Amino acid sequence: MNTSHEFHLMQLSDSFFPSGMFSMSSGLEPLINNKKITNWNDVLNFIIEQIEFQIYPCDCTVLSFALTGVKNNDLNTVVNIDKKYYSMKFAKEIRNSSTRSGKQILNSIIHMMENHDNSDFLYEFNKKIESKETPGTYPIILAVGAVCLGIPLESIIRMLLYSFSSSIVSAAIRLGLIQHLDAQKILKLLAEPINKLILTNEEKNLEDIWQLTPLIEIYQMNHERSESRMFIT
């Protein structure tokens, strides 16, 4: 088994990597403030619900199509997928956070891939972002980075799901709801449902991209107007 990509996978998923993921709570903060989430089990269920009804069917599917587009050097397709994903994010701060994280990752990968033979698409896509022809969202940039660094689809999807889960438990700690040991227990309990989702993955069309978390999106929108908040979202 080829494991040459594993170091880069750990690098991208590390909180030390400047992705901006750990400045977001994805709606957790307003839910805690409104007593909708009160303990570690609620945090676990929140993450599972977000993964099953938003992150996996939307973010991971978008990432998958974008990765294929990057491999085929199909810039127009990747741009169209990027725009579609951006249009599906109804909360303004979620859209802004996705592009902010995407651009931070892109800048890091450009520095990492400087003068590398496998970076032509990277620079062409960056030109599209700079000219405002495409927003440059988080899962699309992850796909570009995965191809540049030789990370296979299943691995980069696991990384996306782990990074999301880790950012949520980190937010729950900083909000004073759980302790570090609770966070590790939550991450351990997430391994099985995440593995099940990935192993049952089926081939999809672009029309199959969906998300359904209306209550959380309402809280995210309300959070944008909050005068006192710890997190961007």
C-alpha positions in Angstrom: 0.0 0.0 0.0 1.3 3.4 -1.0 1.5 5.6 2.1 3.6 8.5 0.7 0.7 10.9 1.1 0.2 10.3 4.8 2.6 13.0 6.0 0.8 15.6 3.9 -2.6 14.3 5.1 -1.5 14.9 8.7 0.0 18.2 7.8 -3.3 19.5 6.3 -5.4 18.1 9.2 -3.1 19.6 11.9 -4.5 22.6 13.9 -1.1 24.2 13.2 -1.9 24.3 9.5 -3.4 27.8 8.8 -6.8 26.7 7.5 -8.9 28.9 9.8 -11.2 26.0 10.7 -10.6 26.6 14.4 -12.1 30.1 14.3 -15.6 28.6 13.5 -18.2 26.8 15.6 -20.6 26.1 12.6 -23.6 27.2 14.6 -22.6 25.5 17.9 -22.1 28.7 19.8 -25.7 30.0 19.4 -27.1 26.6 20.1 -25.2 26.4 23.4 -26.2 30.0 24.2 -29.8 29.1 23.7 -29.5 25.9 25.8 -30.2 23.7 22.8 -26.9 21.9 23.4 -26.0 21.3 27.1 -23.6 18.3 27.4 -21.0 16.2 25.6 -23.6 13.9 24.1 -25.5 16.8 22.5 -22.2 17.9 20.9 -21.7 14.4 19.6 -25.2 14.3 18.1 -24.8 17.8 16.6 -21.6 16.7 14.8 -23.2 13.5 13.5 -26.3 15.4 12.3 -24.1 18.0 10.5 -22.0 15.3 8.9 -25.0 13.2 7.8 -27.2 16.0 6.5 -24.7 18.6 5.4 -21.0 17.9 5.4 -21.0 14.4 3.7 -23.8 14.9 1.1 -22.7 18.4 0.2 -19.1 19.2 1.1 -17.6 15.7 0.5 -19.6 15.2 -2.7 -18.4 18.6 -4.0 -14.9 17.7 -3.0 -15.1 14.4 -4.9 -16.3 16.0 -8.2 -13.8 18.8 -7.9 -10.9 16.3 -7.4 -11.9 14.5 -10.6 -12.0 17.9 -12.4 -8.6 18.8 -11.2 -7.2 15.4 -12.2 -8.7 15.9 -15.7 -7.3 19.5 -15.8 -10.9 20.6 -16.4 -10.8 24.2 -15.0 -14.3 25.2 -16.1 -15.9 22.2 -14.4 -14.0 23.0 -11.1 -15.0 26.7 -11.3 -18.7 25.7 -11.9 -18.7 23.3 -8.9 -17.1 26.0 -6.8 -19.8 28.5 -7.7 -22.5 25.8 -7.1 -21.2 25.1 -3.6 -21.0 28.8 -2.7 -24.6 29.4 -3.8 -25.8 26.6 -1.5 -24.5 28.3 1.7 -27.4 30.5 2.8 -25.7 32.0 5.9 -23.4 34.8 4.9 -20.8 34.0 7.5 -20.6 30.4 6.4 -20.0 31.5 2.8 -17.4 34.0 3.9 -15.7 31.5 6.3 -15.5 28.9 3.5 -13.8 31.3 1.1 -11.5 32.7 3.8 -10.4 29.1 4.8 -10.1 28.2 1.1 -7.8 31.1 0.3 -5.6 30.5 3.4 -5.1 26.9 2.4 -4.5 27.9 -1.2 -1.8 30.4 -0.3 -0.1 27.7 1.9 -0.2 25.1 -0.9 1.2 27.6 -3.4 4.2 28.2 -1.1 4.6 24.5 -0.6 4.4 23.7 -4.3 6.6 26.6 -5.5 8.5 25.6 -8.7 6.9 22.1 -8.6 6.0 20.4 -11.9 2.5 19.4 -10.6 1.3 22.9 -9.8 0.0 24.4 -13.2 -3.7 23.9 -12.2 -3.0 25.4 -8.8 -1.9 28.7 -10.4 -4.6 28.8 -13.0 -7.3 28.3 -10.4 -5.7 31.0 -8.2 -5.9 33.4 -11.2 -9.7 32.7 -11.4 -10.1 33.6 -7.7 -8.0 36.7 -8.0 -10.1 37.9 -11.0 -13.2 37.1 -8.9 -14.4 34.6 -11.5 -14.8 32.0 -8.8 -15.1 32.3 -4.9 -12.5 29.6 -4.0 -14.3 27.6 -1.3 -12.8 25.3 1.3 -13.7 21.9 -0.2 -12.7 22.9 -3.7 -9.3 24.1 -2.5 -8.9 20.9 -0.6 -9.4 19.0 -3.8 -6.8 21.1 -5.6 -4.4 20.5 -2.7 -5.1 16.8 -2.6 -4.2 16.3 -6.3 -1.0 18.5 -5.9 0.1 16.5 -2.8 -0.9 13.0 -4.1 -3.6 12.5 -1.5 -6.3 10.0 -2.6 -10.1 10.8 -2.5 -11.0 8.6 0.5 -8.1 10.0 2.6 -9.0 13.7 1.9 -12.6 13.0 2.7 -11.6 11.5 6.0 -9.4 14.5 6.7 -12.3 16.9 5.9 -14.6 15.0 8.3 -12.0 14.8 11.0 -11.1 18.5 10.7 -14.8 19.5 10.9 -15.3 17.2 14.0 -12.1 18.4 15.7 -13.0 22.1 15.1 -16.4 21.5 16.8 -15.1 19.8 19.9 -12.4 22.5 20.1 -15.2 25.1 20.0 -17.2 23.3 22.7 -14.1 23.3 25.0 -13.5 27.0 24.5 -17.2 27.7 25.1 -16.8 25.9 28.5 -19.3 23.2 27.7 -17.0 20.1 27.8 -13.5 19.1 28.9 -10.6 17.8 26.9 -11.3 14.2 27.9 -14.9 14.6 26.7 -13.6 15.9 23.4 -11.4 12.8 22.9 -14.3 10.5 23.8 -16.5 12.3 21.2 -13.8 11.9 18.5 -13.5 8.2 19.3 -17.2 7.7 19.0 -17.3 9.5 15.6 -14.9 7.0 14.0 -17.5 4.3 13.4 -20.2 6.4 11.8 -17.7 8.2 9.6 -16.1 5.0 8.5 -19.6 3.6 7.6 -20.4 6.6 5.5 -17.2 6.4 3.6 -17.4 2.6 3.0 -21.0 2.9 1.7 -20.1 5.7 -0.7 -21.8 5.4 -4.1 -21.1 7.1 -7.4 -23.1 10.3 -7.6 -24.0 13.0 -10.1 -23.8 16.8 -9.6 -27.6 16.8 -9.1 -27.1 14.5 -6.0 -25.5 17.3 -4.0 -27.8 18.2 -1.1 -28.0 19.5 2.5 -30.8 19.7 5.0 -30.1 21.5 8.3 -32.6 24.3 8.3 -32.8 24.9 12.1 -29.0 25.1 12.4 -28.8 27.5 9.4 -31.4 29.8 11.2 -29.2 29.8 14.3 -26.2 30.5 12.2 -27.9 33.5 10.6 -29.1 34.8 13.9 -25.5 34.5 15.2 -24.3 36.8 12.4 -26.2 39.6 14.1 -25.2 38.8 17.7 -23.4 41.7 19.5 -21.3 39.3 21.6 -19.8 36.2 20.1 -16.6 34.2 20.4 -16.6 32.6 17.0 -17.1 33.9 13.4 -20.0 31.4 12.9 
